[in-house]
């Protein structure tokens, strides 16, 4: 169920309690998806993650080099996340990173769990593809305004670099600086933030 900010704010507290707030529906430029209400944080409190798989050219992921046609029209975050996790599960790369920390963090993300009410977030969360991440950067101001209204200012998108699930080559993947929307590659051993997304049809509450 999706609500505008005004619809949500006009509801009584009793009616709101029937729902959990997992994120914000993004609809822009003929695309739509859900962006999680907060960045991933690991059990130790770390807010950045390595991509993993350094030195591995992942079969099933298309390599997008500079100027590669279609690079900015990649909206296959779920498919990418599935392949990355399956390929790198338990595998130590040449620099010592095990698995796919960024993709695994995105998939394990939970917006909310209210066990006492029998409500939990069963959404399939993914590491966004570059196209999804670029839309988030482009509309960061609007997203942050709504995130602040709905979830509090601690949940805004920061000005840091965020990982995409779009691969450049065996050693690098694409990321986006949320300070200015700049797109660049970083080595898979670099640390970046993770903001999960979900396809509309995989949102399940």
Secondary structure as a PSIPRED ss2 file (coil, helix, strand):
# PSIPRED VFORMAT (PSIPRED V4.0)

   1 X C   1.000  0.000  0.000
   2 X C   1.000  0.000  0.000
   3 X C   1.000  0.000  0.000
   4 X C   1.000  0.000  0.000
   5 X H   0.000  1.000  0.000
   6 X H   0.000  1.000  0.000
   7 X H   0.000  1.000  0.000
   8 X H   0.000  1.000  0.000
   9 X H   0.000  1.000  0.000
  10 X H   0.000  1.000  0.000
  11 X C   1.000  0.000  0.000
  12 X C   1.000  0.000  0.000
  13 X H   0.000  1.000  0.000
  14 X H   0.000  1.000  0.000
  15 X H   0.000  1.000  0.000
  16 X H   0.000  1.000  0.000
  17 X C   1.000  0.000  0.000
  18 X C   1.000  0.000  0.000
  19 X C   1.000  0.000  0.000
  20 X C   1.000  0.000  0.000
  21 X C   1.000  0.000  0.000
  22 X C   1.000  0.000  0.000
  23 X E   0.000  0.000  1.000
  24 X E   0.000  0.000  1.000
  25 X E   0.000  0.000  1.000
  26 X E   0.000  0.000  1.000
  27 X E   0.000  0.000  1.000
  28 X E   0.000  0.000  1.000
  29 X C   1.000  0.000  0.000
  30 X C   1.000  0.000  0.000
  31 X E   0.000  0.000  1.000
  32 X E   0.000  0.000  1.000
  33 X E   0.000  0.000  1.000
  34 X E   0.000  0.000  1.000
  35 X E   0.000  0.000  1.000
  36 X E   0.000  0.000  1.000
  37 X C   1.000  0.000  0.000
  38 X C   1.000  0.000  0.000
  39 X C   1.000  0.000  0.000
  40 X C   1.000  0.000  0.000
  41 X C   1.000  0.000  0.000
  42 X C   1.000  0.000  0.000
  43 X C   1.000  0.000  0.000
  44 X C   1.000  0.000  0.000
  45 X C   1.000  0.000  0.000
  46 X C   1.000  0.000  0.000
  47 X C   1.000  0.000  0.000
  48 X C   1.000  0.000  0.000
  49 X E   0.000  0.000  1.000
  50 X E   0.000  0.000  1.000
  51 X C   1.000  0.000  0.000
  52 X C   1.000  0.000  0.000
  53 X C   1.000  0.000  0.000
  54 X C   1.000  0.000  0.000
  55 X C   1.000  0.000  0.000
  56 X C   1.000  0.000  0.000
  57 X C   1.000  0.000  0.000
  58 X C   1.000  0.000  0.000
  59 X C   1.000  0.000  0.000
  60 X C   1.000  0.000  0.000
  61 X C   1.000  0.000  0.000
  62 X C   1.000  0.000  0.000
  63 X C   1.000  0.000  0.000
  64 X C   1.000  0.000  0.000
  65 X C   1.000  0.000  0.000
  66 X C   1.000  0.000  0.000
  67 X C   1.000  0.000  0.000
  68 X C   1.000  0.000  0.000
  69 X C   1.000  0.000  0.000
  70 X C   1.000  0.000  0.000
  71 X H   0.000  1.000  0.000
  72 X H   0.000  1.000  0.000
  73 X H   0.000  1.000  0.000
  74 X C   1.000  0.000  0.000
  75 X C   1.000  0.000  0.000
  76 X C   1.000  0.000  0.000
  77 X H   0.000  1.000  0.000
  78 X H   0.000  1.000  0.000
  79 X H   0.000  1.000  0.000
  80 X H   0.000  1.000  0.000
  81 X H   0.000  1.000  0.000
  82 X H   0.000  1.000  0.000
  83 X H   0.000  1.000  0.000
  84 X H   0.000  1.000  0.000
  85 X H   0.000  1.000  0.000
  86 X H   0.000  1.000  0.000
  87 X H   0.000  1.000  0.000
  88 X H   0.000  1.000  0.000
  89 X C   1.000  0.000  0.000
  90 X C   1.000  0.000  0.000
  91 X C   1.000  0.000  0.000
  92 X E   0.000  0.000  1.000
  93 X C   1.000  0.000  0.000
  94 X C   1.000  0.000  0.000
  95 X C   1.000  0.000  0.000
  96 X C   1.000  0.000  0.000
  97 X C   1.000  0.000  0.000
  98 X E   0.000  0.000  1.000
  99 X C   1.000  0.000  0.000
 100 X C   1.000  0.000  0.000
 101 X H   0.000  1.000  0.000
 102 X H   0.000  1.000  0.000
 103 X H   0.000  1.000  0.000
 104 X H   0.000  1.000  0.000
 105 X H   0.000  1.000  0.000
 106 X H   0.000  1.000  0.000
 107 X H   0.000  1.000  0.000
 108 X H   0.000  1.000  0.000
 109 X C   1.000  0.000  0.000
 110 X C   1.000  0.000  0.000
 111 X C   1.000  0.000  0.000
 112 X C   1.000  0.000  0.000
 113 X E   0.000  0.000  1.000
 114 X E   0.000  0.000  1.000
 115 X H   0.000  1.000  0.000
 116 X H   0.000  1.000  0.000
 117 X H   0.000  1.000  0.000
 118 X C   1.000  0.000  0.000
 119 X E   0.000  0.000  1.000
 120 X E   0.000  0.000  1.000
 121 X C   1.000  0.000  0.000
 122 X C   1.000  0.000  0.000
 123 X C   1.000  0.000  0.000
 124 X C   1.000  0.000  0.000
 125 X C   1.000  0.000  0.000
 126 X E   0.000  0.000  1.000
 127 X C   1.000  0.000  0.000
 128 X C   1.000  0.000  0.000
 129 X C   1.000  0.000  0.000
 130 X H   0.000  1.000  0.000
 131 X H   0.000  1.000  0.000
 132 X H   0.000  1.000  0.000
 133 X H   0.000  1.000  0.000
 134 X H   0.000  1.000  0.000
 135 X H   0.000  1.000  0.000
 136 X H   0.000  1.000  0.000
 137 X H   0.000  1.000  0.000
 138 X H   0.000  1.000  0.000
 139 X C   1.000  0.000  0.000
 140 X H   0.000  1.000  0.000
 141 X H   0.000  1.000  0.000
 142 X H   0.000  1.000  0.000
 143 X H   0.000  1.000  0.000
 144 X H   0.000  1.000  0.000
 145 X H   0.000  1.000  0.000
 146 X H   0.000  1.000  0.000
 147 X H   0.000  1.000  0.000
 148 X H   0.000  1.000  0.000
 149 X H   0.000  1.000  0.000
 150 X H   0.000  1.000  0.000
 151 X H   0.000  1.000  0.000
 152 X C   1.000  0.000  0.000
 153 X H   0.000  1.000  0.000
 154 X H   0.000  1.000  0.000
 155 X H   0.000  1.000  0.000
 156 X C   1.000  0.000  0.000
 157 X C   1.000  0.000  0.000
 158 X C   1.000  0.000  0.000
 159 X C   1.000  0.000  0.000
 160 X C   1.000  0.000  0.000
 161 X E   0.000  0.000  1.000
 162 X E   0.000  0.000  1.000
 163 X E   0.000  0.000  1.000
 164 X E   0.000  0.000  1.000
 165 X E   0.000  0.000  1.000
 166 X E   0.000  0.000  1.000
 167 X E   0.000  0.000  1.000
 168 X C   1.000  0.000  0.000
 169 X C   1.000  0.000  0.000
 170 X C   1.000  0.000  0.000
 171 X C   1.000  0.000  0.000
 172 X E   0.000  0.000  1.000
 173 X E   0.000  0.000  1.000
 174 X E   0.000  0.000  1.000
 175 X E   0.000  0.000  1.000
 176 X E   0.000  0.000  1.000
 177 X E   0.000  0.000  1.000
 178 X C   1.000  0.000  0.000
 179 X C   1.000  0.000  0.000
 180 X C   1.000  0.000  0.000
 181 X C   1.000  0.000  0.000
 182 X C   1.000  0.000  0.000
 183 X E   0.000  0.000  1.000
 184 X E   0.000  0.000  1.000
 185 X E   0.000  0.000  1.000
 186 X E   0.000  0.000  1.000
 187 X E   0.000  0.000  1.000
 188 X C   1.000  0.000  0.000
 189 X C   1.000  0.000  0.000
 190 X C   1.000  0.000  0.000
 191 X E   0.000  0.000  1.000
 192 X E   0.000  0.000  1.000
 193 X E   0.000  0.000  1.000
 194 X C   1.000  0.000  0.000
 195 X C   1.000  0.000  0.000
 196 X C   1.000  0.000  0.000
 197 X E   0.000  0.000  1.000
 198 X E   0.000  0.000  1.000
 199 X C   1.000  0.000  0.000
 200 X H   0.000  1.000  0.000
 201 X H   0.000  1.000  0.000
 202 X H   0.000  1.000  0.000
 203 X C   1.000  0.000  0.000
 204 X C   1.000  0.000  0.000
 205 X C   1.000  0.000  0.000
